[in-house]
Amino acid sequence: MKDNFRQSMKWFHTWVGLIVGWILFFMFLTGTMGYFYQEITRWMEPERPFIEHNISNEQLLDTAQAYLNKHAQGIDGWDIYLPNVRDQNLRVGWRHPAEPGKKRGQYKIKVLDIATGDKVASRATDGGRLLYRMHYRLHYLSTDISYWIVGFCSMLMLLAVITGVVIHKKIFSDFFTFRAKKGLPGWLDIHNVLSVIALPFHFMITYSGLLFFLFTYMALSTNLQTNDDEYREMRKEIYPRIAHLEKANQPAEMLDVSVLYQQVKQVWPGHKLNYIEIFSANDINAQVLFVRHETDITYNPADEVMINAVTGEVIAQQAKEYTGAGMIHNGFFSLHEGQFAGPLARWIYFFTGLIGTAMIASGLILWTTKRKPQQMKKSNGPDFGYRLVEQLNIGTIVGLPIAIAMYFYANRLLPLDMVERAAWEAHVMFISWAILLIYPAFRPAAKAWPEQLTLAALVYLTLPLVNALTTDKHLANSLPQQDWNFAGFDLTFLVVGGCFAFAAYKVKVLQASKRSSKQSSKQRVQQNKPPVLAANESLLSLQQVNKEKC
Amino acid sequence: MLVLTSLCFIAMVLFCLAMTKHREQVIVHEVSILAVRFFRPLAWLLLSFTAYLSVELYGWSIGPALLFGALTIAILLLTLLLTYRAKIVPKLAIVMSLMASISIFIS
């Protein structure tokens, strides 16, 4: 171990970051996409109709209730999701009765066509939810194992964030400093800038991420300190739910939800209704809960209005008293998920997520950049460890974005009647990632970087084209319809593709300039200097990528 | 949100003008020492006002969350500008302050 404190922290930061860097990159990137998971799902179900402008909430509610009355009789709980910025279709959902041997039945959401009032039959896909669940459920592994792996990585991430602040000597005097230099200082600056500007986000997202599986990670503590009743009480306090009546099994005529909605309008003048839950539908105890867009990150009880669906009375809710701990817990949850965020704030979440992803990437690249000169001096080539890190860097930092694009391609191109189609979309993604991870092992790093970057640019730039060839939800239709959900998606692909293309171009230009300058300098000092520092051409120039990514 | 980001940006420009090495990047001619002394307190003042405004606009819990988001975007923009287009920073700061004050008055 090193003698002084900062040195040992530095050592710790380096190795902790390296061990879990790639998993963290995966978690950050898929989690960042998760901020748009509803939008992604809508894009991946292109059978859904375009946005319908200027339809009143009353009309939407009538359509939904008519559908539910027809198709979900006998189910206790109904949910109606109104079209909003994130998903511009009317949706209804309910939980099916549990199959024997299972705790809970499946929850299914159906998209309704407002024009016909019937459900839209869309292709089998897991949509954005798959990407977002992947960031803590790691897809192929079992739930328990994934939670522990994710927890371990987040824990180390938290340590890396804290030690990173400790070892950053000039955090204030270098606050705005970014020198676009080549090589190590450039990468160090990129890493520092990306870390410092979003430091509150990095800390918040890591810490709150750990809180999510509190009862898994700290099970021992809760088991020892509480009995079953206390445990239930505690969970009730931190996972608040509005109480509703149980079914009385006495059928009763329910008022129209659109009629009940008139009262809600008076309670929240000018506020947007978000979704509706109906408990014990068509029963004497039927109740309807109206929920507006969140106005408070700790779950404001005033965001919900409960109405007796038979008599039409507003049921006064007891203002819930949260304890300090409960409030902090809820606050961190909703900060992590960003459910409260409006469109602009959601984009900021997305960008800061990308900054986090780029921070991890730059840290990983920094590790190789720092060791490159020494490794290149070795007579029998760089060590296996060094080459492995380099390979994993290329395969993950550029490979994973390509793999995600392949997920979208699979969604558009796999045959619609394929068996286990949804599962195969994910398989395609992981197979392509595996190929891209292995590929750099057989190519020199200086070649593999620009090649994969070019590939990334190509796949992202052609996605809108494939979309146009396979569906009618392409830019030529979505822009005139002002359906920003569909249009924004294609436009984002073009921007991302453009960034990758620029990065690939930059890598090539820098490599070329490096080569010519190396040749000329070689001619000048031909005598004694060994051909060391066969520098990290492609890596160096990747600075540009990073600048762009953020 | 745009108001928050512009205000954060201006506050950050002031902070950065208070630092000699960045001031030289941004402004060619000499600035009096007295004026420089005011930059930092002014920046803190503006930042506190922005924090107050965020709470006023979005509530005590969402406001600060958005404030940090706005800060991140503002610093990123400023850092990139300092590296590549340092000269337009003062102009942009003036445009942004105009925009911010207009939108505060409108709302």
Interface residues (C-beta under 8 A of the other chain):
Chain A: S173 F175 F176 T177 F178 R179 A180 V193 V196 I197 A198 P200 F201 E294 T295 D296 I297 T298 G331 L335 F340 G342 L344 A345 I348 Y349 F351 T352 I355 K547 C550
Chain B: M1 L2 M12 F15 C16 M19 K21 H22 G59 S61 I62 A65 L66 F68 G69 A70 L71 T72 I73 I75 L76 L78 T79 L80 L82 T83 Y84
